[in-house]
Amino acid sequence: MLRMEIGLWFVLAIIAIVYFSAPRKQTLLHQTFSIILIAVLVHLVFDGVTVYTVNHLDTVPALLNELVHRIFLGSMVLIEYLFYRYIAILVEEETGKPRKFDMVAGVYLLVAEAGEMFLPIHYAITVKGNYSDGIHANVCYISMAFYLILCAWLLFGNWKQIDMKKKMVIGAAMIIEICVSVLQAINPTWLISGMGLTMMTLAFYLTLENPDILRAELTEQKMSMLYLKSQVNPHFLYNTLDTIRIQAQLNDDKPVADLLMRLVDFFRLSVKVDRQMVALDDELELLEAYMELMCYRYPELSCSYDIDPNLGGVLVPNFILQPIVENSLLHGLKNKGYRGSIYISAKRSSEHPGCMELSVADTGTGFSEETREKIETLLVKYNKQPPKLEGNSIGVLNVQKRIKLLCGTEYGLSYTDNVKGGVTAHMLLPLDSKDK
């Protein structure tokens, strides 16, 4: 049996080398899988050691045998918890629903680990080999059942909202562990628990965490974002040029030159596609050029800013403010004859340490119930929506996809209703974004 543990360890070690050497975004999901990889490698070491010590009870010191056995079984419970956590994060990303079982799972982990550390150990000695049994060993089976129930609840409770491939992977991993646990219980001397944990790890690696798959998906997403970003609504250009033409006919004066200058500024800044992340000050410069043109075109439209001066250098995804402001104008203030105001703010988030919140508030007509439902669904299921090049939700989908891709799935766009009418778009972003 010892040869099996050694073989499994080398297989996972090679996978770990490939996985950790590949560039990838450090999302919570990937971080959790990284911990699983390390934990399973450590567990397989103690698995191999205990295979030897439990079959040499007469020569191995009792204290040493007990110590490695407690670490071996304690690490197994920890890995069972980590698999639950990985699946919980995966389901949260798919559905947008918060993880409600984390506290229960964490408390149980502490109780189970205490049991593994302090409950008495008993060894069964047979002609086919020795193994630990009794309440100390049964804690692992109870833990496995507990975490599998939580995973099953998450899977079947959100079945319709989870991507088919991910449903199959979660289901396959659960079936593998159930089968291995049943076989281990029927034939305790087989000592195949390490095989079950390794096969679960491989299932997630081969289908969801493989660097080649992640690299291909990332490339496809970036190409889609660059293509979306290059789509500038020609109607804005035509309408603005028409405004300038009429003004030029009426007056040969400085405002025309100013308008032309701002128009040039806007297009000069908007076509910068060489960098995915830019300083907030650069993003605001583009927005100011756009809003000056719009306010000139609609004299009863106003725009104000409240920007924390210390945030000007923070990197944000390129071209995320102007599409949201344009949405406010076209779908909020248009019905009011472009009479109203836009308010843009940037501040540190009080609810999310280490984060910044950009907000765009308008005094428009707000969302209808149907529109609100559509927008909320779009924001939650952004990863299941193909890039759109036409329609009313281009800006919303584009911005959500860019933030999630470039900053992480824990960040993103959301909307709230204003007390006095209109809506506010909230963009949660990290303060320590890295340039792409």
C-alpha positions, 0 to 999 in steps of 0.5 A: 500500500505504501507504494500507492501513496508514494505514486499518488504523491508524485502525481500530485507533486507534478501537478502542483509544479505545473499549477504554481508555475503558471500565471493566473489571477489570485482569485479566492477560488484559485487560492482555495485550490492552491491550499487544497493541493498543498494540504493533500500533498502533506496528507499523503506524506502522513498517509504513507508514514501511518501505513508503515507505523500501523503495521509495525506496532511492535517496533515503532514507539507508541507515542510516535505512532499516535502522533502521526496518526492524529496528524494524518486523520486531522489533515483528512478532516481539514481537506474535507472542509477545504473541498466543501469551501471550494465548492461553496465558493464555486456555487457563490460565483455561479449564483451570486448568493452568499455562502451561508454554511461557512460558519457551521462548517468552520465550527464543525471543523474545530470540533472534529479537529479537537476530536482527532487530537484528543480522543483515544486511538484504538488499533485493529490487528488482523492477518491482512494488516492493521488499521485504526478503528473506534470513535477516533477513526469514525470522526473522519467518516462522520466529517465526510458525511457532514461535508458531503451533505452540505455540498449536496445541499449547495449543488441541488439547491442551486441546480438550475443556476450552476453551469452544466460542466461545473455541476458534473464536476461537483457531482463526480467529486462527491460520487468518488468520495462516497465510493472510496469511503464505502469501500474503505469502510467495508475493507478497512485494511485497503487504506485507500482514503488518500486515493479518494482525496487525490482523485477529487483533487484531480477532478477539479484540476483537470476540468476547472483549474488546468492552467491551459484551460484558464489561459484559453478562457482568459485570452478569449475574454480579453479579446472580447473585452477589447472588441467591445471596448472598440465599439464607439456609438457612432450616433454620439459622434454624429449628434455632437458634430451636428451640434457643433455645425449648428453653433458654427453657423450661428456664431463664429466664436470661441465656444466652437473651438472649445467644443472641438477641442473637447471632442478631440480629447474625448476620442483621443482618450477613448481609443487608448486600448493598449492598457487594460488598467489606467489611473483613476485620474485618466478615467475621469479626464475621459469622463469630463471631456464626454460630460462637457460635450453633453452638458453643452448639447443639453443646457439643462443637464449638469454634472458634479464630482466628489473625488477623494484626491488621494485616489487619483493614482489608483488603477481601475479598468479602462473605460468603465465610467463613461458607459455607465454615465451614458446609460444614466443619460439614455435610460434615465434622463432622456425621458425627462428631456435631459433635465437633471443632474449626474453625480460622480463620486470616488471614495474609500469603502467603509464596508469593504476595507482595502476597496474603493467605490465609484458611484454614478447617481442620476436624477432620472426616471429610475428603473421599472420593475421589469428593467430592474429584474433584467439588470440584476439578472444580467449582473449576477449571470454576467459570465453566462452572457455572450459579449453584446454589440447592440441593445440597451445593456451593452454598457452594464454587461461590458463594465461588469465583465471587465471588472470581474475579469481584471479585478476579481469576482469579489468586485463588480457593479451593482445598482440601488434606487435613489430616495428622490428618484433615479438610480445609483450605479456602484462599482466596488474596486480594489485599491491595490489593482495591478496593471495588466 
